[in-house]
Amino acid sequence: MAAGSTIHTFTVQLADVDRGVYEDFTLRVARHPSETDLYMVTRLLAYCLEYEEGIVFSEGVSSTDEPAVLVRDLTGTITAWIEVGAPDAARLHYGSKLADRVAIYTHRDPVKVAAPWAGKKIHNATAIVFRSFDPGFIEETVTALERRNAVTLSVTEGQLYLELNGTTVTSALHDHDVA
């Protein structure tokens, strides 16, 4: 955890009907001073939407050789490389060669995020999951953010239903092509 980080605690109730994942867990998320609330909330959602055994947050902005979220198997091998925001093509290429599965979650305009990837070499680009949310969804979620947070996230038929500290917001989960 970097000096000056702000710790946020999230008590999460996850019901991902689409994947058959139903879990309750608590996360302590360190937000580095250079990290925006928008990025942190997107990182939290990526964690929840990719939740499985072995999932962890990386060291964050201080780690240049790992994604925001990753999944390791029991041997320590990275099995899922999960980026947040707007990773460059070289990171996607590296992650796709290293892990069995790569996903990207962005709080930005997905067309602008994908534009720099055009014509760049990205290993197995067609298998990379690239997702965004409805415009304004992350911004609205951030307004309910506190240091201690109660989160209920339901996912059904590609629709997210999020309650954060009594504020309810919804969004479709939008899939985009990387290549």
PyRosetta script that sets phi, psi and omega in degrees:
from pyrosetta import init, pose_from_sequence

init()
pose = pose_from_sequence("MAAGSTIHTFTVQLADVDRGVYEDFTLRVARHPSETDLYMVTRLLAYCLEYEEGIVFSEGVSSTDEPAVLVRDLTGTITAWIEVGAPDAARLHYGSKLADRVAIYTHRDPVKVAAPWAGKKIHNATAIVFRSFDPGFIEETVTALERRNAVTLSVTEGQLYLELNGTTVTSALHDHDVA")
pose.set_psi(1, 128.4)
pose.set_omega(1, -177.3)
pose.set_phi(2, -75.0)
pose.set_psi(2, 150.6)
pose.set_omega(2, 176.9)
pose.set_phi(3, -62.5)
pose.set_psi(3, 138.8)
pose.set_omega(3, 179.6)
pose.set_phi(4, 85.5)
pose.set_psi(4, 1.3)
pose.set_omega(4, 178.0)
pose.set_phi(5, -69.8)
pose.set_psi(5, 147.6)
pose.set_omega(5, 175.1)
pose.set_phi(6, -101.9)
pose.set_psi(6, 129.0)
pose.set_omega(6, -179.3)
pose.set_phi(7, -92.5)
pose.set_psi(7, 129.0)
pose.set_omega(7, 173.7)
pose.set_phi(8, -116.9)
pose.set_psi(8, 136.5)
pose.set_omega(8, 177.4)
pose.set_phi(9, -108.7)
pose.set_psi(9, 132.5)
pose.set_omega(9, 179.7)
pose.set_phi(10, -123.5)
pose.set_psi(10, 119.7)
pose.set_omega(10, 171.8)
pose.set_phi(11, -96.8)
pose.set_psi(11, 112.5)
pose.set_omega(11, -168.5)
pose.set_phi(12, -110.7)
pose.set_psi(12, 133.3)
pose.set_omega(12, 166.9)
pose.set_phi(13, -113.1)
pose.set_psi(13, 112.8)
pose.set_omega(13, -176.1)
pose.set_phi(14, -110.9)
pose.set_psi(14, 127.7)
pose.set_omega(14, 174.1)
pose.set_phi(15, -131.2)
pose.set_psi(15, 90.0)
pose.set_omega(15, 179.2)
pose.set_phi(16, -97.6)
pose.set_psi(16, 89.3)
pose.set_omega(16, -177.3)
pose.set_phi(17, -62.4)
pose.set_psi(17, -37.0)
pose.set_omega(17, -177.8)
pose.set_phi(18, -60.2)
pose.set_psi(18, -34.5)
pose.set_omega(18, -179.1)
pose.set_phi(19, -106.3)
pose.set_psi(19, -6.3)
pose.set_omega(19, -178.3)
pose.set_phi(20, 72.9)
pose.set_psi(20, 34.0)
pose.set_omega(20, -178.7)
pose.set_phi(21, -111.3)
pose.set_psi(21, 121.9)
pose.set_omega(21, 180.0)
pose.set_phi(22, -132.8)
pose.set_psi(22, 109.3)
pose.set_omega(22, -175.0)
pose.set_phi(23, -144.4)
pose.set_psi(23, 151.4)
pose.set_omega(23, 169.2)
pose.set_phi(24, -119.4)
pose.set_psi(24, 130.5)
pose.set_omega(24, 179.9)
pose.set_phi(25, -155.6)
pose.set_psi(25, 163.9)
pose.set_omega(25, 177.6)
pose.set_phi(26, -119.4)
pose.set_psi(26, 134.2)
pose.set_omega(26, 179.3)
pose.set_phi(27, -121.2)
pose.set_psi(27, 138.4)
pose.set_omega(27, 169.3)
pose.set_phi(28, -106.8)
pose.set_psi(28, 118.6)
pose.set_omega(28, -175.7)
pose.set_phi(29, -114.4)
pose.set_psi(29, 121.9)
pose.set_omega(29, 176.6)
pose.set_phi(30, -89.8)
pose.set_psi(30, 121.2)
pose.set_omega(30, 177.1)
pose.set_phi(31, -101.5)
pose.set_psi(31, 111.9)
pose.set_omega(31, 178.7)
pose.set_phi(32, -65.3)
pose.set_psi(32, 148.1)
pose.set_omega(32, -179.9)
pose.set_phi(33, -54.6)
pose.set_psi(33, -29.1)
pose.set_omega(33, 179.9)
pose.set_phi(34, -85.3)
pose.set_psi(34, -4.9)
pose.set_omega(34, -178.6)
pose.set_phi(35, -93.0)
pose.set_psi(35, 133.7)
pose.set_omega(35, 178.3)
pose.set_phi(36, -82.6)
pose.set_psi(36, 160.3)
pose.set_omega(36, 174.2)
pose.set_phi(37, -61.6)
pose.set_psi(37, -35.2)
pose.set_omega(37, 179.0)
pose.set_phi(38, -60.2)
pose.set_psi(38, -45.1)
pose.set_omega(38, 179.6)
pose.set_phi(39, -65.0)
pose.set_psi(39, -44.7)
pose.set_omega(39, -178.4)
pose.set_phi(40, -61.6)
pose.set_psi(40, -43.3)
pose.set_omega(40, 179.2)
pose.set_phi(41, -65.5)
pose.set_psi(41, -39.4)
pose.set_omega(41, 177.0)
pose.set_phi(42, -64.0)
pose.set_psi(42, -39.7)
pose.set_omega(42, 177.3)
pose.set_phi(43, -62.8)
pose.set_psi(43, -42.3)
pose.set_omega(43, 176.8)
pose.set_phi(44, -61.7)
pose.set_psi(44, -45.5)
pose.set_omega(44, 179.9)
pose.set_phi(45, -64.6)
pose.set_psi(45, -40.5)
pose.set_omega(45, 177.2)
pose.set_phi(46, -59.5)
pose.set_psi(46, -43.4)
pose.set_omega(46, 177.8)
pose.set_phi(47, -58.7)
pose.set_psi(47, -48.7)
pose.set_omega(47, -178.1)
pose.set_phi(48, -66.1)
pose.set_psi(48, -42.9)
pose.set_omega(48, -176.7)
pose.set_phi(49, -73.0)
pose.set_psi(49, -17.9)
pose.set_omega(49, 177.5)
pose.set_phi(50, -109.6)
pose.set_psi(50, 8.1)
pose.set_omega(50, -172.1)
pose.set_phi(51, -52.3)
pose.set_psi(51, 128.4)
pose.set_omega(51, 173.6)
pose.set_phi(52, -163.3)
pose.set_psi(52, 170.9)
pose.set_omega(52, 178.9)
pose.set_phi(53, -59.8)
pose.set_psi(53, 133.1)
pose.set_omega(53, 177.3)
pose.set_phi(54, 93.8)
pose.set_psi(54, 1.3)
pose.set_omega(54, -179.2)
pose.set_phi(55, -77.1)
pose.set_psi(55, 139.3)
pose.set_omega(55, 178.4)
pose.set_phi(56, -148.3)
pose.set_psi(56, 158.1)
pose.set_omega(56, 167.3)
pose.set_phi(57, -80.7)
pose.set_psi(57, 144.1)
pose.set_omega(57, 174.9)
pose.set_phi(58, -79.6)
pose.set_psi(58, -169.3)
pose.set_omega(58, 178.5)
pose.set_phi(59, -72.0)
pose.set_psi(59, -1.1)
pose.set_omega(59, 176.4)
pose.set_phi(60, 79.7)
pose.set_psi(60, -144.8)
pose.set_omega(60, -175.3)
pose.set_phi(61, -62.3)
pose.set_psi(61, -19.9)
pose.set_omega(61, 179.4)
pose.set_phi(62, -80.2)
pose.set_psi(62, -10.7)
pose.set_omega(62, 179.1)
pose.set_phi(63, -105.8)
pose.set_psi(63, 112.6)
pose.set_omega(63, -178.2)
pose.set_phi(64, -92.1)
pose.set_psi(64, -11.0)
pose.set_omega(64, -176.8)
pose.set_phi(65, -108.4)
pose.set_psi(65, 11.8)
pose.set_omega(65, 176.9)
pose.set_phi(66, -135.3)
pose.set_psi(66, 155.3)
pose.set_omega(66, 176.5)
pose.set_phi(67, -77.9)
pose.set_psi(67, 178.3)
pose.set_omega(67, 179.8)
pose.set_phi(68, -63.2)
pose.set_psi(68, -37.5)
pose.set_omega(68, -178.6)
pose.set_phi(69, -135.2)
pose.set_psi(69, 142.7)
pose.set_omega(69, 175.9)
pose.set_phi(70, -146.3)
pose.set_psi(70, 161.6)
pose.set_omega(70, 177.3)
pose.set_phi(71, -121.9)
pose.set_psi(71, 131.1)
pose.set_omega(71, 176.8)
pose.set_phi(72, -117.6)
pose.set_psi(72, 144.8)
pose.set_omega(72, 174.4)
pose.set_phi(73, -83.9)
pose.set_psi(73, -175.6)
pose.set_omega(73, -176.0)
pose.set_phi(74, -65.2)
pose.set_psi(74, -19.4)
pose.set_omega(74, 178.2)
pose.set_phi(75, -88.2)
pose.set_psi(75, -6.6)
pose.set_omega(75, -178.3)
pose.set_phi(76, 94.7)
pose.set_psi(76, -2.3)
pose.set_omega(76, 178.9)
pose.set_phi(77, -71.9)
pose.set_psi(77, 135.3)
pose.set_omega(77, 177.5)
pose.set_phi(78, -73.5)
pose.set_psi(78, 122.2)
pose.set_omega(78, -180.0)
pose.set_phi(79, -106.4)
pose.set_psi(79, -21.5)
pose.set_omega(79, 177.3)
pose.set_phi(80, -139.8)
pose.set_psi(80, 131.5)
pose.set_omega(80, -178.3)
pose.set_phi(81, -112.2)
pose.set_psi(81, 111.8)
pose.set_omega(81, -172.1)
pose.set_phi(82, -119.7)
pose.set_psi(82, 108.7)
pose.set_omega(82, -178.9)
pose.set_phi(83, -92.5)
pose.set_psi(83, 154.0)
pose.set_omega(83, 176.9)
pose.set_phi(84, -129.9)
pose.set_psi(84, 139.1)
pose.set_omega(84, 176.1)
pose.set_phi(85, 95.0)
pose.set_psi(85, -119.5)
pose.set_omega(85, -175.2)
pose.set_phi(86, -137.2)
pose.set_psi(86, 74.0)
pose.set_omega(86, -179.6)
pose.set_phi(87, -69.4)
pose.set_psi(87, 153.5)
pose.set_omega(87, 177.6)
pose.set_phi(88, -84.2)
pose.set_psi(88, 167.3)
pose.set_omega(88, -175.6)
pose.set_phi(89, -61.2)
pose.set_psi(89, -36.4)
pose.set_omega(89, -178.8)
pose.set_phi(90, -63.6)
pose.set_psi(90, -39.6)
pose.set_omega(90, 177.4)
pose.set_phi(91, -65.4)
pose.set_psi(91, -41.9)
pose.set_omega(91, 179.1)
pose.set_phi(92, -64.7)
pose.set_psi(92, -41.6)
pose.set_omega(92, 178.4)
pose.set_phi(93, -60.7)
pose.set_psi(93, -48.4)
pose.set_omega(93, -180.0)
pose.set_phi(94, -61.2)
pose.set_psi(94, -49.9)
pose.set_omega(94, -178.9)
pose.set_phi(95, -62.1)
pose.set_psi(95, -38.3)
pose.set_omega(95, -179.3)
pose.set_phi(96, -69.1)
pose.set_psi(96, -31.2)
pose.set_omega(96, 176.8)
pose.set_phi(97, -76.5)
pose.set_psi(97, -30.0)
pose.set_omega(97, -175.4)
pose.set_phi(98, -82.9)
pose.set_psi(98, -41.6)
pose.set_omega(98, -172.3)
pose.set_phi(99, -110.0)
pose.set_psi(99, 157.9)
pose.set_omega(99, 177.0)
pose.set_phi(100, -69.4)
pose.set_psi(100, -28.3)
pose.set_omega(100, -173.1)
pose.set_phi(101, -141.0)
pose.set_psi(101, 139.1)
pose.set_omega(101, 178.1)
pose.set_phi(102, -128.6)
pose.set_psi(102, 137.4)
pose.set_omega(102, 175.9)
pose.set_phi(103, -136.5)
pose.set_psi(103, 149.8)
pose.set_omega(103, 176.8)
pose.set_phi(104, -128.6)
pose.set_psi(104, 133.4)
pose.set_omega(104, 173.9)
pose.set_phi(105, -123.0)
pose.set_psi(105, 128.6)
pose.set_omega(105, -178.5)
pose.set_phi(106, -128.4)
pose.set_psi(106, 146.7)
pose.set_omega(106, 174.5)
pose.set_phi(107, -101.9)
pose.set_psi(107, 4.0)
pose.set_omega(107, -178.3)
pose.set_phi(108, -103.1)
pose.set_psi(108, 175.9)
pose.set_omega(108, 177.1)
pose.set_phi(109, -65.1)
pose.set_psi(109, 116.1)
pose.set_omega(109, -175.0)
pose.set_phi(110, -62.5)
pose.set_psi(110, -29.5)
pose.set_omega(110, 178.1)
pose.set_phi(111, -65.5)
pose.set_psi(111, -42.9)
pose.set_omega(111, 178.9)
pose.set_phi(112, -70.8)
pose.set_psi(112, -33.1)
pose.set_omega(112, 178.4)
pose.set_phi(113, -66.3)
pose.set_psi(113, -42.3)
pose.set_omega(113, -175.5)
pose.set_phi(114, -79.5)
pose.set_psi(114, -22.7)
pose.set_omega(114, -174.9)
pose.set_phi(115, -53.9)
pose.set_psi(115, -44.8)
pose.set_omega(115, -179.5)
pose.set_phi(116, -67.2)
pose.set_psi(116, -13.6)
pose.set_omega(116, -179.9)
pose.set_phi(117, -80.9)
pose.set_psi(117, -16.4)
pose.set_omega(117, -175.9)
pose.set_phi(118, -56.9)
pose.set_psi(118, 127.0)
pose.set_omega(118, 177.7)
pose.set_phi(119, 77.7)
pose.set_psi(119, -0.8)
pose.set_omega(119, -179.9)
pose.set_phi(120, -91.1)
pose.set_psi(120, 152.0)
pose.set_omega(120, 178.6)
pose.set_phi(121, -79.6)
pose.set_psi(121, 118.0)
pose.set_omega(121, 175.9)
pose.set_phi(122, -131.2)
pose.set_psi(122, 113.5)
pose.set_omega(122, -178.8)
pose.set_phi(123, -56.1)
pose.set_psi(123, 129.0)
pose.set_omega(123, 174.7)
pose.set_phi(124, 51.3)
pose.set_psi(124, 42.5)
pose.set_omega(124, -175.0)
pose.set_phi(125, -57.4)
pose.set_psi(125, -33.3)
pose.set_omega(125, -177.4)
pose.set_phi(126, -68.7)
pose.set_psi(126, -18.1)
pose.set_omega(126, -179.9)
pose.set_phi(127, -92.2)
pose.set_psi(127, -8.1)
pose.set_omega(127, -178.0)
pose.set_phi(128, -76.1)
pose.set_psi(128, 131.1)
pose.set_omega(128, 177.1)
pose.set_phi(129, -87.3)
pose.set_psi(129, 123.6)
pose.set_omega(129, -178.9)
pose.set_phi(130, -124.5)
pose.set_psi(130, 115.0)
pose.set_omega(130, -172.8)
pose.set_phi(131, -126.9)
pose.set_psi(131, 148.1)
pose.set_omega(131, 173.3)
pose.set_phi(132, -137.3)
pose.set_psi(132, 176.9)
pose.set_omega(132, -177.0)
pose.set_phi(133, -119.0)
pose.set_psi(133, 169.6)
pose.set_omega(133, 175.8)
pose.set_phi(134, -58.5)
pose.set_psi(134, 145.5)
pose.set_omega(134, 175.9)
pose.set_phi(135, -56.0)
pose.set_psi(135, 134.5)
pose.set_omega(135, 178.1)
pose.set_phi(136, 87.2)
pose.set_psi(136, -13.0)
pose.set_omega(136, -177.6)
pose.set_phi(137, -62.1)
pose.set_psi(137, -50.8)
pose.set_omega(137, -178.4)
pose.set_phi(138, -66.6)
pose.set_psi(138, -42.1)
pose.set_omega(138, 179.3)
pose.set_phi(139, -59.8)
pose.set_psi(139, -42.6)
pose.set_omega(139, 179.3)
pose.set_phi(140, -67.1)
pose.set_psi(140, -38.0)
pose.set_omega(140, 178.5)
pose.set_phi(141, -62.8)
pose.set_psi(141, -42.3)
pose.set_omega(141, -178.0)
pose.set_phi(142, -59.5)
pose.set_psi(142, -31.1)
pose.set_omega(142, -178.3)
pose.set_phi(143, -64.5)
pose.set_psi(143, -22.0)
pose.set_omega(143, -179.6)
pose.set_phi(144, -96.2)
pose.set_psi(144, 0.5)
pose.set_omega(144, -175.2)
pose.set_phi(145, -69.1)
pose.set_psi(145, 135.1)
pose.set_omega(145, 175.6)
pose.set_phi(146, -132.6)
pose.set_psi(146, -179.0)
pose.set_omega(146, 177.4)
pose.set_phi(147, -73.0)
pose.set_psi(147, -36.7)
pose.set_omega(147, 175.0)
pose.set_phi(148, -115.2)
pose.set_psi(148, 125.5)
pose.set_omega(148, -169.6)
pose.set_phi(149, -130.3)
pose.set_psi(149, 138.5)
pose.set_omega(149, 172.6)
pose.set_phi(150, -106.0)
pose.set_psi(150, 122.1)
pose.set_omega(150, -175.0)
pose.set_phi(151, -122.6)
pose.set_psi(151, 129.9)
pose.set_omega(151, 168.2)
pose.set_phi(152, -120.8)
pose.set_psi(152, 119.9)
pose.set_omega(152, -179.2)
pose.set_phi(153, -123.1)
pose.set_psi(153, 120.8)
pose.set_omega(153, 175.8)
pose.set_phi(154, -117.2)
pose.set_psi(154, 138.7)
pose.set_omega(154, 178.2)
pose.set_phi(155, -128.7)
pose.set_psi(155, 123.1)
pose.set_omega(155, 176.8)
pose.set_phi(156, -147.3)
pose.set_psi(156, 128.5)
pose.set_omega(156, -179.5)
pose.set_phi(157, 51.4)
pose.set_psi(157, 42.8)
pose.set_omega(157, 177.1)
pose.set_phi(158, 74.9)
pose.set_psi(158, 9.7)
pose.set_omega(158, 179.7)
pose.set_phi(159, -109.7)
pose.set_psi(159, 131.5)
pose.set_omega(159, 178.0)
pose.set_phi(160, -99.2)
pose.set_psi(160, 135.9)
pose.set_omega(160, 173.4)
pose.set_phi(161, -123.1)
pose.set_psi(161, 110.3)
pose.set_omega(161, -174.0)
pose.set_phi(162, -118.4)
pose.set_psi(162, 129.1)
pose.set_omega(162, 170.6)
pose.set_phi(163, -117.3)
pose.set_psi(163, 122.2)
pose.set_omega(163, 179.7)
pose.set_phi(164, -125.1)
pose.set_psi(164, 110.7)
pose.set_omega(164, 178.4)
pose.set_phi(165, 52.8)
pose.set_psi(165, 40.6)
pose.set_omega(165, 176.8)
pose.set_phi(166, 90.2)
pose.set_psi(166, -8.9)
pose.set_omega(166, 177.3)
pose.set_phi(167, -96.5)
pose.set_psi(167, 127.3)
pose.set_omega(167, -178.7)
pose.set_phi(168, -107.2)
pose.set_psi(168, 129.6)
pose.set_omega(168, 176.4)
pose.set_phi(169, -134.7)
pose.set_psi(169, 152.3)
pose.set_omega(169, 179.4)
pose.set_phi(170, -131.5)
pose.set_psi(170, 156.0)
pose.set_omega(170, 177.9)
pose.set_phi(171, -159.3)
pose.set_psi(171, 147.5)
pose.set_omega(171, 165.8)
pose.set_phi(172, -77.6)
pose.set_psi(172, 153.1)
pose.set_omega(172, 174.0)
pose.set_phi(173, -98.4)
pose.set_psi(173, 113.5)
pose.set_omega(173, -173.5)
pose.set_phi(174, -97.3)
pose.set_psi(174, 127.7)
pose.set_omega(174, 176.3)
pose.set_phi(175, -97.2)
pose.set_psi(175, 139.4)
pose.set_omega(175, -178.8)
pose.set_phi(176, -131.6)
pose.set_psi(176, 158.5)
pose.set_omega(176, 176.8)
pose.set_phi(177, -87.7)
pose.set_psi(177, 142.3)
pose.set_omega(177, 176.3)
pose.set_phi(178, -88.5)
pose.set_psi(178, -39.3)
pose.set_omega(178, -177.2)
pose.set_phi(179, -106.6)
pose.dump_pdb("model.pdb")
